[in-house]
Amino acid sequence: MTARHQFRIGNRRLGRVRAPIDATPAPPVGETLQLARERKGVDLYRAERDTKIRLRYLSALEDSDYDELPAPVYVKGFLRNYAIYLGLEPDEILDRWRDEMEAMRTATRVAVAPPPMPIVEPGGRRFTITPSMIVTGLVTLVVIAFVGYIGIQFLRFAEVTPIELTYPDDLVSTISAEQVTLEGTSGPNSLISITGPDGQLYNTTANGDGQWSREVPLARGQNTFTIVATDDETQRMSDPPLRVQITVPLPSPSPGASASAAPPPVALDLTLTSPLDRFVSDDGAITVRGSTTGSRVTVNSSYLGSPGATPTPEASGSPAPTPSGSPAPIGPAVDATVNALGTFSETLQFEPGAWQITVVAYASGQTPVARQVTINVAPPVATSIELVISVQGRDSWVRVVADGERVQGLGGRTLRAGETHTVSALNEICLRAGNAGALFLTMNGEDLGRLGRNGAVGSWILRPGQLPEPAPAPCT
């Protein structure tokens, strides 16, 4: 064969098979394949097994559904193998497939005319509010409001709390008095902290208008107070702090006295500003401070008894014994240092109990002056439990639960007379007994005695600093 004719008439090509010319259009490739398979008498499942081509691809070839087929290079191989299997001319099938693909690519598409433009009213375009413009506007307003709120809060927290003094009128003044009421203005409800010359802290709170006042003691000589305001909401403090200097003049000689004559002695005076009478301390650290015109100050103390006791004539002569009968503790006694301004300050440590503090000022050629105050030092509060369980006389069944957990070895068994066990806990101990009269308890060194009457059965709760009390439910 010298040439291959591409002109086709019907389903035969000229030059290959000499046959009468058929003007009937050739059926699609898919239909040709389906007819050939049916003539062969096989179904798609049999064709899949024989050709090794997947059923989905064979079905797509017969339906001319080329979108379900892989790349063209694979489709060509499928067509060739399937045509040979069905007894068709593979080259003819491939040529017809190419023609169909080309016809699909060059098919004329229906042109869709654009919708007509609306006729614009004379006089220019009118402004129209659209839903998207409304949403955009609302979002913009929210963003602006949020940024404004953040800016206001930033300025608010960056602002320093103000503090001003209205009395005394000047920051440096002279006042002849034993105390003075400082007055001023600040932010509403601000906390005003005043630190005295001896380190004592005095607090007060401004009212809703920012007005505040606080009475503070004065000592002879120079008194310097540092005042700081703390804002109620932002917790920012005034900066710099306000410093007030008040001078209490010392006694001066009478005007008629001769300059060359020796000045008369200054009357001996003693002012005690701390501690206050009946002051209660939790840790036993007591600061004794005050002012005097004398040259020497002594501080002595005497034990009165348990907290709340008051001085008696017998107690002033000799220390009161402790409840246990042991010797009473000895209180501290020191010589306080009097500085050039006539002030003194000493911090002393006291044991739990009631104490009487006696401060005495001395000056040459004058009768000593004394001041007395009574203080109470509370005993330390236990924060944990150490319980000693002693079984005496008879046996008893016992279960102990410490801080919600059963104690190993005491989770529920009979204890024999003579046994002793120690249990520790942080918060509480639940004790269940089958014979409460046989159990004797000691908690944190304090003898609690017998838990209950003989033969009593029940559960008890023990907490630091408290006596045993019935439990609302059995210890589990």
Buried (B, 14 or more C-beta within 10 A) or exposed (E): EEEEEEEBBEEBBBEEEEEEEEEEEBEBBBEBBBBBBEEEEBEBEEBBEEBEBEEEBBBBBBBBEBEEBEEEEEBBEBBBBBBEBBEBBBEBBBBBBEBBBEEEEEEEEEEEEEEEEEEEEEEEEEEEEEEEEEEEEEEEEEEEEEEEEEEEEEEEEEEBBBBEBEEBEEEEEEBEEBEBEBBBBBBBBBBBBBBBBBEBEBEBBBEEEBEBBBEBBBBBBBBEBBBBBBBBEBEBBBEEBBEBBBBBEEEEEEEEEEEEEEEEEBEBBBBBBBBEEEBEBEEBEBBBBBBBBBEBBBBBBBBBBBBEBEBEEEBEEEBBEBEEEEEBBEBBEBEBEBEEBBBBBBEBEBBBBBBBBBBBBBBEEBEBBEBBBBBBBBEEEBEEBBBBBBBBBEBBBBBBBBBEEBBEEBEBEEBEEEBEBEBEBEEBBBBBBBBBBBBBBBBBEEEBEBBBEEEBEBBBBBBBEEEBEEBEEEBE
